[in-house]
């Protein structure tokens, strides 16, 4: 990926104002003139704008001046060159039932990329986030973002590498060039493995917790081998 190939936009829309949504908005703020982040409560959105910090979900990092939080859905996606969905998976369908048709009308005219960043599996249907979005945007190309990342580190500009997956590799590369930053501190890699990315995103925390429990249990309950205890005794003396 050459720096000269990076894509810059006038405006980006982020649906989801949690820690990860806020951190990705700060990434887009380096690539777009303006970024709108949708938050369901207008009073809280104003509070965040006034503080220039997401005091609700990501305390610490200051928001760039070109990021605005709003509860106005239409204002969020108006003139957007890319749309990100980072609404928690269990609430994604409800949001799209209410606003999906209007957003899809915009997409059919604008043909801008849609990047699904929500993670997990919908309890009622066992569907992944991109599958839910696909129900409301039929036949529309979608991309998925996945990878090892911490919201606070992304917002602070620390080195982060993630994957952008789409069934169409050209679309994945297009989104990769939009999301990757010039300083290479947020870098995307294109792939066509959308299912793999969504499975990994849904399972990573489960495996992390299980690994932690397993390691903790081993530390607490498993006695050290006799040879190890003897070695420790010798070292201590």
Biotite code that builds the C-alpha atoms (Angstrom):
import biotite.structure as struc

atoms = struc.array([
    struc.Atom([0.000, 0.000, 0.000], chain_id="A", res_id=1, res_name="UNK", atom_name="CA", element="C"),
    struc.Atom([1.497, 3.310, -1.136], chain_id="A", res_id=2, res_name="UNK", atom_name="CA", element="C"),
    struc.Atom([0.823, 6.505, 0.781], chain_id="A", res_id=3, res_name="UNK", atom_name="CA", element="C"),
    struc.Atom([-0.034, 8.259, -2.482], chain_id="A", res_id=4, res_name="UNK", atom_name="CA", element="C"),
    struc.Atom([-2.912, 5.797, -2.958], chain_id="A", res_id=5, res_name="UNK", atom_name="CA", element="C"),
    struc.Atom([-4.675, 6.713, 0.293], chain_id="A", res_id=6, res_name="UNK", atom_name="CA", element="C"),
    struc.Atom([-8.211, 8.055, -0.136], chain_id="A", res_id=7, res_name="UNK", atom_name="CA", element="C"),
    struc.Atom([-9.360, 11.231, 1.627], chain_id="A", res_id=8, res_name="UNK", atom_name="CA", element="C"),
    struc.Atom([-13.015, 12.241, 1.982], chain_id="A", res_id=9, res_name="UNK", atom_name="CA", element="C"),
    struc.Atom([-15.122, 15.289, 2.668], chain_id="A", res_id=10, res_name="UNK", atom_name="CA", element="C"),
    struc.Atom([-17.367, 13.645, 5.254], chain_id="A", res_id=11, res_name="UNK", atom_name="CA", element="C"),
    struc.Atom([-17.734, 10.351, 7.134], chain_id="A", res_id=12, res_name="UNK", atom_name="CA", element="C"),
    struc.Atom([-20.670, 8.976, 9.120], chain_id="A", res_id=13, res_name="UNK", atom_name="CA", element="C"),
    struc.Atom([-20.252, 6.837, 12.231], chain_id="A", res_id=14, res_name="UNK", atom_name="CA", element="C"),
    struc.Atom([-23.337, 5.163, 13.696], chain_id="A", res_id=15, res_name="UNK", atom_name="CA", element="C"),
    struc.Atom([-22.364, 4.191, 17.217], chain_id="A", res_id=16, res_name="UNK", atom_name="CA", element="C"),
    struc.Atom([-20.952, 6.469, 19.898], chain_id="A", res_id=17, res_name="UNK", atom_name="CA", element="C"),
    struc.Atom([-19.327, 3.965, 22.227], chain_id="A", res_id=18, res_name="UNK", atom_name="CA", element="C"),
    struc.Atom([-15.612, 3.666, 22.891], chain_id="A", res_id=19, res_name="UNK", atom_name="CA", element="C"),
    struc.Atom([-14.802, 1.901, 19.622], chain_id="A", res_id=20, res_name="UNK", atom_name="CA", element="C"),
    struc.Atom([-17.046, 4.154, 17.546], chain_id="A", res_id=21, res_name="UNK", atom_name="CA", element="C"),
    struc.Atom([-15.389, 7.203, 19.054], chain_id="A", res_id=22, res_name="UNK", atom_name="CA", element="C"),
    struc.Atom([-11.903, 5.839, 18.432], chain_id="A", res_id=23, res_name="UNK", atom_name="CA", element="C"),
    struc.Atom([-12.650, 5.055, 14.782], chain_id="A", res_id=24, res_name="UNK", atom_name="CA", element="C"),
    struc.Atom([-14.104, 8.543, 14.405], chain_id="A", res_id=25, res_name="UNK", atom_name="CA", element="C"),
    struc.Atom([-10.721, 9.927, 15.503], chain_id="A", res_id=26, res_name="UNK", atom_name="CA", element="C"),
    struc.Atom([-9.079, 7.825, 12.801], chain_id="A", res_id=27, res_name="UNK", atom_name="CA", element="C"),
    struc.Atom([-11.473, 9.165, 10.189], chain_id="A", res_id=28, res_name="UNK", atom_name="CA", element="C"),
    struc.Atom([-10.885, 12.714, 11.442], chain_id="A", res_id=29, res_name="UNK", atom_name="CA", element="C"),
    struc.Atom([-7.377, 12.372, 10.009], chain_id="A", res_id=30, res_name="UNK", atom_name="CA", element="C"),
    struc.Atom([-8.788, 11.388, 6.622], chain_id="A", res_id=31, res_name="UNK", atom_name="CA", element="C"),
    struc.Atom([-11.949, 13.492, 6.316], chain_id="A", res_id=32, res_name="UNK", atom_name="CA", element="C"),
    struc.Atom([-12.796, 17.168, 6.588], chain_id="A", res_id=33, res_name="UNK", atom_name="CA", element="C"),
    struc.Atom([-15.754, 16.376, 8.868], chain_id="A", res_id=34, res_name="UNK", atom_name="CA", element="C"),
    struc.Atom([-16.980, 13.355, 10.812], chain_id="A", res_id=35, res_name="UNK", atom_name="CA", element="C"),
    struc.Atom([-20.451, 12.943, 12.322], chain_id="A", res_id=36, res_name="UNK", atom_name="CA", element="C"),
    struc.Atom([-21.010, 10.437, 15.121], chain_id="A", res_id=37, res_name="UNK", atom_name="CA", element="C"),
    struc.Atom([-24.589, 9.414, 15.847], chain_id="A", res_id=38, res_name="UNK", atom_name="CA", element="C"),
    struc.Atom([-25.617, 9.253, 19.513], chain_id="A", res_id=39, res_name="UNK", atom_name="CA", element="C"),
    struc.Atom([-29.190, 8.435, 20.496], chain_id="A", res_id=40, res_name="UNK", atom_name="CA", element="C"),
    struc.Atom([-29.546, 11.226, 23.075], chain_id="A", res_id=41, res_name="UNK", atom_name="CA", element="C"),
    struc.Atom([-29.192, 14.848, 21.916], chain_id="A", res_id=42, res_name="UNK", atom_name="CA", element="C"),
    struc.Atom([-28.465, 16.265, 25.381], chain_id="A", res_id=43, res_name="UNK", atom_name="CA", element="C"),
    struc.Atom([-25.649, 13.762, 25.852], chain_id="A", res_id=44, res_name="UNK", atom_name="CA", element="C"),
    struc.Atom([-24.347, 14.472, 22.349], chain_id="A", res_id=45, res_name="UNK", atom_name="CA", element="C"),
    struc.Atom([-24.172, 18.172, 23.223], chain_id="A", res_id=46, res_name="UNK", atom_name="CA", element="C"),
    struc.Atom([-22.383, 17.352, 26.457], chain_id="A", res_id=47, res_name="UNK", atom_name="CA", element="C"),
    struc.Atom([-19.743, 15.400, 24.517], chain_id="A", res_id=48, res_name="UNK", atom_name="CA", element="C"),
    struc.Atom([-19.356, 18.196, 21.955], chain_id="A", res_id=49, res_name="UNK", atom_name="CA", element="C"),
    struc.Atom([-18.984, 20.818, 24.659], chain_id="A", res_id=50, res_name="UNK", atom_name="CA", element="C"),
    struc.Atom([-16.401, 18.779, 26.564], chain_id="A", res_id=51, res_name="UNK", atom_name="CA", element="C"),
    struc.Atom([-14.550, 17.776, 23.365], chain_id="A", res_id=52, res_name="UNK", atom_name="CA", element="C"),
    struc.Atom([-14.280, 14.361, 24.967], chain_id="A", res_id=53, res_name="UNK", atom_name="CA", element="C"),
    struc.Atom([-16.545, 11.318, 25.071], chain_id="A", res_id=54, res_name="UNK", atom_name="CA", element="C"),
    struc.Atom([-17.064, 11.610, 28.810], chain_id="A", res_id=55, res_name="UNK", atom_name="CA", element="C"),
    struc.Atom([-19.602, 8.765, 28.696], chain_id="A", res_id=56, res_name="UNK", atom_name="CA", element="C"),
    struc.Atom([-17.633, 5.971, 27.035], chain_id="A", res_id=57, res_name="UNK", atom_name="CA", element="C"),
    struc.Atom([-14.030, 7.001, 26.339], chain_id="A", res_id=58, res_name="UNK", atom_name="CA", element="C"),
    struc.Atom([-12.678, 9.397, 28.907], chain_id="A", res_id=59, res_name="UNK", atom_name="CA", element="C"),
    struc.Atom([-9.263, 10.906, 28.318], chain_id="A", res_id=60, res_name="UNK", atom_name="CA", element="C"),
    struc.Atom([-8.554, 11.400, 24.612], chain_id="A", res_id=61, res_name="UNK", atom_name="CA", element="C"),
    struc.Atom([-9.690, 14.761, 23.292], chain_id="A", res_id=62, res_name="UNK", atom_name="CA", element="C"),
    struc.Atom([-11.869, 14.852, 20.196], chain_id="A", res_id=63, res_name="UNK", atom_name="CA", element="C"),
    struc.Atom([-10.443, 16.504, 17.089], chain_id="A", res_id=64, res_name="UNK", atom_name="CA", element="C"),
    struc.Atom([-12.296, 19.709, 16.181], chain_id="A", res_id=65, res_name="UNK", atom_name="CA", element="C"),
    struc.Atom([-13.791, 18.203, 13.008], chain_id="A", res_id=66, res_name="UNK", atom_name="CA", element="C"),
    struc.Atom([-15.795, 15.539, 14.897], chain_id="A", res_id=67, res_name="UNK", atom_name="CA", element="C"),
    struc.Atom([-19.414, 16.303, 15.835], chain_id="A", res_id=68, res_name="UNK", atom_name="CA", element="C"),
    struc.Atom([-21.772, 14.114, 17.854], chain_id="A", res_id=69, res_name="UNK", atom_name="CA", element="C"),
    struc.Atom([-25.449, 14.349, 16.939], chain_id="A", res_id=70, res_name="UNK", atom_name="CA", element="C"),
    struc.Atom([-28.739, 12.527, 17.468], chain_id="A", res_id=71, res_name="UNK", atom_name="CA", element="C"),
    struc.Atom([-29.922, 13.469, 13.962], chain_id="A", res_id=72, res_name="UNK", atom_name="CA", element="C"),
    struc.Atom([-29.646, 10.348, 11.790], chain_id="A", res_id=73, res_name="UNK", atom_name="CA", element="C"),
    struc.Atom([-30.125, 12.132, 8.454], chain_id="A", res_id=74, res_name="UNK", atom_name="CA", element="C"),
    struc.Atom([-27.563, 14.797, 9.336], chain_id="A", res_id=75, res_name="UNK", atom_name="CA", element="C"),
    struc.Atom([-25.086, 12.064, 10.205], chain_id="A", res_id=76, res_name="UNK", atom_name="CA", element="C"),
    struc.Atom([-25.067, 10.390, 6.796], chain_id="A", res_id=77, res_name="UNK", atom_name="CA", element="C"),
    struc.Atom([-25.740, 13.465, 4.645], chain_id="A", res_id=78, res_name="UNK", atom_name="CA", element="C"),
    struc.Atom([-22.937, 13.825, 2.061], chain_id="A", res_id=79, res_name="UNK", atom_name="CA", element="C"),
    struc.Atom([-21.006, 10.973, 3.673], chain_id="A", res_id=80, res_name="UNK", atom_name="CA", element="C"),
    struc.Atom([-18.279, 9.294, 1.648], chain_id="A", res_id=81, res_name="UNK", atom_name="CA", element="C"),
    struc.Atom([-18.308, 6.247, 3.940], chain_id="A", res_id=82, res_name="UNK", atom_name="CA", element="C"),
    struc.Atom([-20.708, 4.909, 6.583], chain_id="A", res_id=83, res_name="UNK", atom_name="CA", element="C"),
    struc.Atom([-19.592, 2.916, 9.613], chain_id="A", res_id=84, res_name="UNK", atom_name="CA", element="C"),
    struc.Atom([-21.917, 0.850, 11.791], chain_id="A", res_id=85, res_name="UNK", atom_name="CA", element="C"),
    struc.Atom([-20.605, 0.304, 15.331], chain_id="A", res_id=86, res_name="UNK", atom_name="CA", element="C"),
    struc.Atom([-23.916, -0.030, 17.143], chain_id="A", res_id=87, res_name="UNK", atom_name="CA", element="C"),
    struc.Atom([-23.915, -2.944, 19.629], chain_id="A", res_id=88, res_name="UNK", atom_name="CA", element="C"),
    struc.Atom([-25.068, -6.062, 17.824], chain_id="A", res_id=89, res_name="UNK", atom_name="CA", element="C"),
    struc.Atom([-28.131, -6.673, 19.997], chain_id="A", res_id=90, res_name="UNK", atom_name="CA", element="C"),
    struc.Atom([-29.458, -3.193, 19.124], chain_id="A", res_id=91, res_name="UNK", atom_name="CA", element="C"),
    struc.Atom([-28.384, -3.052, 15.476], chain_id="A", res_id=92, res_name="UNK", atom_name="CA", element="C"),
    struc.Atom([-31.574, -4.573, 14.044], chain_id="A", res_id=93, res_name="UNK", atom_name="CA", element="C"),
    struc.Atom([-33.796, -2.203, 16.015], chain_id="A", res_id=94, res_name="UNK", atom_name="CA", element="C"),
    struc.Atom([-31.889, 0.803, 14.720], chain_id="A", res_id=95, res_name="UNK", atom_name="CA", element="C"),
    struc.Atom([-32.080, -0.417, 11.127], chain_id="A", res_id=96, res_name="UNK", atom_name="CA", element="C"),
    struc.Atom([-35.787, -1.176, 11.378], chain_id="A", res_id=97, res_name="UNK", atom_name="CA", element="C"),
    struc.Atom([-36.318, 2.481, 12.195], chain_id="A", res_id=98, res_name="UNK", atom_name="CA", element="C"),
    struc.Atom([-33.730, 4.136, 9.952], chain_id="A", res_id=99, res_name="UNK", atom_name="CA", element="C"),
    struc.Atom([-32.441, 1.528, 7.510], chain_id="A", res_id=100, res_name="UNK", atom_name="CA", element="C"),
    struc.Atom([-34.818, 2.356, 4.641], chain_id="A", res_id=101, res_name="UNK", atom_name="CA", element="C"),
    struc.Atom([-33.806, 6.032, 4.544], chain_id="A", res_id=102, res_name="UNK", atom_name="CA", element="C"),
    struc.Atom([-30.101, 5.170, 4.750], chain_id="A", res_id=103, res_name="UNK", atom_name="CA", element="C"),
    struc.Atom([-30.494, 2.604, 1.977], chain_id="A", res_id=104, res_name="UNK", atom_name="CA", element="C"),
    struc.Atom([-32.128, 5.205, -0.282], chain_id="A", res_id=105, res_name="UNK", atom_name="CA", element="C"),
    struc.Atom([-29.072, 7.394, 0.257], chain_id="A", res_id=106, res_name="UNK", atom_name="CA", element="C"),
    struc.Atom([-26.737, 4.491, -0.476], chain_id="A", res_id=107, res_name="UNK", atom_name="CA", element="C"),
    struc.Atom([-28.457, 3.594, -3.737], chain_id="A", res_id=108, res_name="UNK", atom_name="CA", element="C"),
    struc.Atom([-27.765, 7.119, -4.962], chain_id="A", res_id=109, res_name="UNK", atom_name="CA", element="C"),
    struc.Atom([-24.358, 7.749, -3.436], chain_id="A", res_id=110, res_name="UNK", atom_name="CA", element="C"),
    struc.Atom([-22.791, 4.253, -3.771], chain_id="A", res_id=111, res_name="UNK", atom_name="CA", element="C"),
    struc.Atom([-20.464, 4.872, -0.833], chain_id="A", res_id=112, res_name="UNK", atom_name="CA", element="C"),
    struc.Atom([-18.746, 2.124, 1.165], chain_id="A", res_id=113, res_name="UNK", atom_name="CA", element="C"),
    struc.Atom([-20.453, 0.623, 4.206], chain_id="A", res_id=114, res_name="UNK", atom_name="CA", element="C"),
    struc.Atom([-18.120, -0.719, 6.879], chain_id="A", res_id=115, res_name="UNK", atom_name="CA", element="C"),
    struc.Atom([-19.578, -2.935, 9.616], chain_id="A", res_id=116, res_name="UNK", atom_name="CA", element="C"),
    struc.Atom([-17.526, -2.681, 12.806], chain_id="A", res_id=117, res_name="UNK", atom_name="CA", element="C"),
    struc.Atom([-20.047, -4.115, 15.287], chain_id="A", res_id=118, res_name="UNK", atom_name="CA", element="C"),
    struc.Atom([-18.969, -7.411, 16.823], chain_id="A", res_id=119, res_name="UNK", atom_name="CA", element="C"),
    struc.Atom([-20.742, -10.435, 18.186], chain_id="A", res_id=120, res_name="UNK", atom_name="CA", element="C"),
    struc.Atom([-23.716, -12.649, 17.333], chain_id="A", res_id=121, res_name="UNK", atom_name="CA", element="C"),
    struc.Atom([-27.375, -11.630, 17.502], chain_id="A", res_id=122, res_name="UNK", atom_name="CA", element="C"),
    struc.Atom([-28.994, -13.752, 20.212], chain_id="A", res_id=123, res_name="UNK", atom_name="CA", element="C"),
    struc.Atom([-32.388, -14.147, 18.553], chain_id="A", res_id=124, res_name="UNK", atom_name="CA", element="C"),
    struc.Atom([-31.118, -15.174, 15.101], chain_id="A", res_id=125, res_name="UNK", atom_name="CA", element="C"),
    struc.Atom([-27.466, -16.209, 15.627], chain_id="A", res_id=126, res_name="UNK", atom_name="CA", element="C"),
    struc.Atom([-26.531, -13.860, 12.792], chain_id="A", res_id=127, res_name="UNK", atom_name="CA", element="C"),
    struc.Atom([-23.372, -11.797, 12.532], chain_id="A", res_id=128, res_name="UNK", atom_name="CA", element="C"),
    struc.Atom([-23.617, -7.984, 12.279], chain_id="A", res_id=129, res_name="UNK", atom_name="CA", element="C"),
    struc.Atom([-22.906, -7.857, 8.534], chain_id="A", res_id=130, res_name="UNK", atom_name="CA", element="C"),
    struc.Atom([-25.666, -10.378, 7.926], chain_id="A", res_id=131, res_name="UNK", atom_name="CA", element="C"),
    struc.Atom([-28.086, -8.166, 9.847], chain_id="A", res_id=132, res_name="UNK", atom_name="CA", element="C"),
    struc.Atom([-27.066, -5.084, 7.875], chain_id="A", res_id=133, res_name="UNK", atom_name="CA", element="C"),
    struc.Atom([-27.351, -7.086, 4.655], chain_id="A", res_id=134, res_name="UNK", atom_name="CA", element="C"),
    struc.Atom([-31.023, -7.762, 5.351], chain_id="A", res_id=135, res_name="UNK", atom_name="CA", element="C"),
    struc.Atom([-31.730, -4.025, 5.183], chain_id="A", res_id=136, res_name="UNK", atom_name="CA", element="C"),
    struc.Atom([-29.309, -3.235, 2.329], chain_id="A", res_id=137, res_name="UNK", atom_name="CA", element="C"),
    struc.Atom([-29.989, -6.126, -0.088], chain_id="A", res_id=138, res_name="UNK", atom_name="CA", element="C"),
    struc.Atom([-27.396, -6.736, -2.807], chain_id="A", res_id=139, res_name="UNK", atom_name="CA", element="C"),
    struc.Atom([-25.235, -3.901, -1.458], chain_id="A", res_id=140, res_name="UNK", atom_name="CA", element="C"),
    struc.Atom([-21.515, -4.468, -1.033], chain_id="A", res_id=141, res_name="UNK", atom_name="CA", element="C"),
    struc.Atom([-20.530, -4.500, 2.614], chain_id="A", res_id=142, res_name="UNK", atom_name="CA", element="C"),
    struc.Atom([-17.165, -4.612, 4.332], chain_id="A", res_id=143, res_name="UNK", atom_name="CA", element="C"),
    struc.Atom([-16.225, -5.815, 7.804], chain_id="A", res_id=144, res_name="UNK", atom_name="CA", element="C"),
    struc.Atom([-13.503, -4.470, 10.099], chain_id="A", res_id=145, res_name="UNK", atom_name="CA", element="C"),
    struc.Atom([-11.823, -6.845, 12.529], chain_id="A", res_id=146, res_name="UNK", atom_name="CA", element="C"),
    struc.Atom([-8.548, -7.253, 14.342], chain_id="A", res_id=147, res_name="UNK", atom_name="CA", element="C"),
    struc.Atom([-6.670, -6.787, 17.614], chain_id="A", res_id=148, res_name="UNK", atom_name="CA", element="C"),
    struc.Atom([-7.386, -3.255, 18.757], chain_id="A", res_id=149, res_name="UNK", atom_name="CA", element="C"),
    struc.Atom([-8.113, -1.300, 21.911], chain_id="A", res_id=150, res_name="UNK", atom_name="CA", element="C"),
    struc.Atom([-10.322, 1.776, 21.633], chain_id="A", res_id=151, res_name="UNK", atom_name="CA", element="C"),
    struc.Atom([-8.194, 3.900, 23.936], chain_id="A", res_id=152, res_name="UNK", atom_name="CA", element="C"),
    struc.Atom([-5.018, 3.055, 22.003], chain_id="A", res_id=153, res_name="UNK", atom_name="CA", element="C"),
    struc.Atom([-6.651, 3.772, 18.647], chain_id="A", res_id=154, res_name="UNK", atom_name="CA", element="C"),
    struc.Atom([-7.896, 7.139, 19.950], chain_id="A", res_id=155, res_name="UNK", atom_name="CA", element="C"),
    struc.Atom([-4.421, 7.944, 21.266], chain_id="A", res_id=156, res_name="UNK", atom_name="CA", element="C"),
    struc.Atom([-2.889, 7.196, 17.871], chain_id="A", res_id=157, res_name="UNK", atom_name="CA", element="C"),
    struc.Atom([-0.970, 4.100, 18.931], chain_id="A", res_id=158, res_name="UNK", atom_name="CA", element="C"),
    struc.Atom([0.040, 1.492, 16.381], chain_id="A", res_id=159, res_name="UNK", atom_name="CA", element="C"),
    struc.Atom([-2.921, -0.659, 15.317], chain_id="A", res_id=160, res_name="UNK", atom_name="CA", element="C"),
    struc.Atom([-3.268, -3.174, 12.484], chain_id="A", res_id=161, res_name="UNK", atom_name="CA", element="C"),
    struc.Atom([-6.672, -4.506, 11.459], chain_id="A", res_id=162, res_name="UNK", atom_name="CA", element="C"),
    struc.Atom([-8.293, -6.368, 8.584], chain_id="A", res_id=163, res_name="UNK", atom_name="CA", element="C"),
    struc.Atom([-10.952, -5.043, 6.240], chain_id="A", res_id=164, res_name="UNK", atom_name="CA", element="C"),
    struc.Atom([-12.908, -7.875, 4.650], chain_id="A", res_id=165, res_name="UNK", atom_name="CA", element="C"),
    struc.Atom([-15.347, -7.878, 1.760], chain_id="A", res_id=166, res_name="UNK", atom_name="CA", element="C"),
    struc.Atom([-16.482, -10.569, -0.640], chain_id="A", res_id=167, res_name="UNK", atom_name="CA", element="C"),
    struc.Atom([-15.237, -8.196, -3.347], chain_id="A", res_id=168, res_name="UNK", atom_name="CA", element="C"),
    struc.Atom([-11.492, -7.619, -2.945], chain_id="A", res_id=169, res_name="UNK", atom_name="CA", element="C"),
    struc.Atom([-11.638, -4.313, -4.828], chain_id="A", res_id=170, res_name="UNK", atom_name="CA", element="C"),
    struc.Atom([-14.164, -3.020, -2.298], chain_id="A", res_id=171, res_name="UNK", atom_name="CA", element="C"),
    struc.Atom([-12.015, -4.237, 0.591], chain_id="A", res_id=172, res_name="UNK", atom_name="CA", element="C"),
    struc.Atom([-9.026, -2.386, -0.847], chain_id="A", res_id=173, res_name="UNK", atom_name="CA", element="C"),
    struc.Atom([-11.107, 0.730, -1.365], chain_id="A", res_id=174, res_name="UNK", atom_name="CA", element="C"),
    struc.Atom([-12.112, 0.773, 2.304], chain_id="A", res_id=175, res_name="UNK", atom_name="CA", element="C"),
    struc.Atom([-8.552, -0.093, 3.310], chain_id="A", res_id=176, res_name="UNK", atom_name="CA", element="C"),
    struc.Atom([-7.297, 3.055, 1.570], chain_id="A", res_id=177, res_name="UNK", atom_name="CA", element="C"),
    struc.Atom([-9.978, 5.175, 3.266], chain_id="A", res_id=178, res_name="UNK", atom_name="CA", element="C"),
    struc.Atom([-9.342, 3.891, 6.779], chain_id="A", res_id=179, res_name="UNK", atom_name="CA", element="C"),
    struc.Atom([-5.537, 3.633, 6.758], chain_id="A", res_id=180, res_name="UNK", atom_name="CA", element="C"),
    struc.Atom([-3.712, 6.735, 7.975], chain_id="A", res_id=181, res_name="UNK", atom_name="CA", element="C"),
    struc.Atom([-0.726, 8.492, 6.455], chain_id="A", res_id=182, res_name="UNK", atom_name="CA", element="C"),
    struc.Atom([1.423, 7.979, 9.557], chain_id="A", res_id=183, res_name="UNK", atom_name="CA", element="C"),
    struc.Atom([0.735, 4.208, 9.309], chain_id="A", res_id=184, res_name="UNK", atom_name="CA", element="C"),
    struc.Atom([-0.330, 4.110, 12.952], chain_id="A", res_id=185, res_name="UNK", atom_name="CA", element="C"),
    struc.Atom([-3.745, 2.778, 11.888], chain_id="A", res_id=186, res_name="UNK", atom_name="CA", element="C"),
    struc.Atom([-3.233, 0.364, 9.040], chain_id="A", res_id=187, res_name="UNK", atom_name="CA", element="C"),
    struc.Atom([-5.716, -1.920, 7.336], chain_id="A", res_id=188, res_name="UNK", atom_name="CA", element="C"),
    struc.Atom([-5.141, -5.074, 5.342], chain_id="A", res_id=189, res_name="UNK", atom_name="CA", element="C"),
    struc.Atom([-7.643, -6.192, 2.702], chain_id="A", res_id=190, res_name="UNK", atom_name="CA", element="C"),
    struc.Atom([-9.090, -9.702, 2.615], chain_id="A", res_id=191, res_name="UNK", atom_name="CA", element="C"),
    struc.Atom([-12.146, -11.540, 1.296], chain_id="A", res_id=192, res_name="UNK", atom_name="CA", element="C"),
    struc.Atom([-12.651, -13.634, 4.462], chain_id="A", res_id=193, res_name="UNK", atom_name="CA", element="C"),
    struc.Atom([-15.686, -11.831, 5.880], chain_id="A", res_id=194, res_name="UNK", atom_name="CA", element="C"),
    struc.Atom([-16.974, -14.850, 7.800], chain_id="A", res_id=195, res_name="UNK", atom_name="CA", element="C"),
    struc.Atom([-13.581, -15.525, 9.327], chain_id="A", res_id=196, res_name="UNK", atom_name="CA", element="C"),
    struc.Atom([-13.316, -11.929, 10.499], chain_id="A", res_id=197, res_name="UNK", atom_name="CA", element="C"),
    struc.Atom([-16.772, -11.947, 12.066], chain_id="A", res_id=198, res_name="UNK", atom_name="CA", element="C"),
    struc.Atom([-16.238, -15.303, 13.768], chain_id="A", res_id=199, res_name="UNK", atom_name="CA", element="C"),
    struc.Atom([-12.912, -14.110, 15.182], chain_id="A", res_id=200, res_name="UNK", atom_name="CA", element="C"),
    struc.Atom([-14.466, -10.851, 16.375], chain_id="A", res_id=201, res_name="UNK", atom_name="CA", element="C"),
    struc.Atom([-17.310, -12.685, 18.097], chain_id="A", res_id=202, res_name="UNK", atom_name="CA", element="C"),
    struc.Atom([-15.124, -15.308, 19.737], chain_id="A", res_id=203, res_name="UNK", atom_name="CA", element="C"),
    struc.Atom([-12.032, -13.359, 20.765], chain_id="A", res_id=204, res_name="UNK", atom_name="CA", element="C"),
    struc.Atom([-13.339, -12.149, 24.132], chain_id="A", res_id=205, res_name="UNK", atom_name="CA", element="C"),
    struc.Atom([-14.777, -15.572, 24.959], chain_id="A", res_id=206, res_name="UNK", atom_name="CA", element="C"),
    struc.Atom([-11.424, -17.206, 24.281], chain_id="A", res_id=207, res_name="UNK", atom_name="CA", element="C"),
    struc.Atom([-9.548, -14.471, 26.149], chain_id="A", res_id=208, res_name="UNK", atom_name="CA", element="C"),
    struc.Atom([-11.711, -14.931, 29.242], chain_id="A", res_id=209, res_name="UNK", atom_name="CA", element="C"),
    struc.Atom([-11.442, -18.720, 29.042], chain_id="A", res_id=210, res_name="UNK", atom_name="CA", element="C"),
    struc.Atom([-7.662, -18.482, 28.676], chain_id="A", res_id=211, res_name="UNK", atom_name="CA", element="C"),
    struc.Atom([-7.472, -16.163, 31.668], chain_id="A", res_id=212, res_name="UNK", atom_name="CA", element="C"),
    struc.Atom([-9.583, -18.484, 33.794], chain_id="A", res_id=213, res_name="UNK", atom_name="CA", element="C"),
    struc.Atom([-7.513, -21.464, 32.683], chain_id="A", res_id=214, res_name="UNK", atom_name="CA", element="C"),
    struc.Atom([-4.250, -19.732, 33.449], chain_id="A", res_id=215, res_name="UNK", atom_name="CA", element="C"),
    struc.Atom([-5.524, -18.470, 36.784], chain_id="A", res_id=216, res_name="UNK", atom_name="CA", element="C"),
    struc.Atom([-6.778, -21.887, 37.782], chain_id="A", res_id=217, res_name="UNK", atom_name="CA", element="C"),
    struc.Atom([-3.461, -23.474, 36.866], chain_id="A", res_id=218, res_name="UNK", atom_name="CA", element="C"),
    struc.Atom([-1.583, -20.893, 38.875], chain_id="A", res_id=219, res_name="UNK", atom_name="CA", element="C"),
    struc.Atom([-3.743, -21.324, 41.958], chain_id="A", res_id=220, res_name="UNK", atom_name="CA", element="C"),
    struc.Atom([-4.496, -25.031, 42.015], chain_id="A", res_id=221, res_name="UNK", atom_name="CA", element="C"),
    struc.Atom([-1.607, -26.778, 40.284], chain_id="A", res_id=222, res_name="UNK", atom_name="CA", element="C"),
    struc.Atom([1.339, -27.482, 42.602], chain_id="A", res_id=223, res_name="UNK", atom_name="CA", element="C"),
    struc.Atom([4.778, -26.861, 41.187], chain_id="A", res_id=224, res_name="UNK", atom_name="CA", element="C"),
    struc.Atom([6.687, -30.010, 40.239], chain_id="A", res_id=225, res_name="UNK", atom_name="CA", element="C"),
    struc.Atom([9.124, -31.304, 42.860], chain_id="A", res_id=226, res_name="UNK", atom_name="CA", element="C"),
    struc.Atom([12.110, -30.443, 40.707], chain_id="A", res_id=227, res_name="UNK", atom_name="CA", element="C"),
    struc.Atom([10.856, -26.876, 40.289], chain_id="A", res_id=228, res_name="UNK", atom_name="CA", element="C"),
    struc.Atom([10.365, -26.449, 44.035], chain_id="A", res_id=229, res_name="UNK", atom_name="CA", element="C"),
    struc.Atom([13.830, -27.768, 44.655], chain_id="A", res_id=230, res_name="UNK", atom_name="CA", element="C"),
    struc.Atom([15.274, -25.432, 42.080], chain_id="A", res_id=231, res_name="UNK", atom_name="CA", element="C"),
    struc.Atom([13.497, -22.473, 43.665], chain_id="A", res_id=232, res_name="UNK", atom_name="CA", element="C"),
    struc.Atom([14.827, -23.460, 47.083], chain_id="A", res_id=233, res_name="UNK", atom_name="CA", element="C"),
    struc.Atom([18.367, -23.650, 45.767], chain_id="A", res_id=234, res_name="UNK", atom_name="CA", element="C"),
    struc.Atom([18.001, -20.295, 44.050], chain_id="A", res_id=235, res_name="UNK", atom_name="CA", element="C"),
    struc.Atom([16.632, -18.714, 47.222], chain_id="A", res_id=236, res_name="UNK", atom_name="CA", element="C"),
    struc.Atom([19.606, -19.884, 49.218], chain_id="A", res_id=237, res_name="UNK", atom_name="CA", element="C"),
])
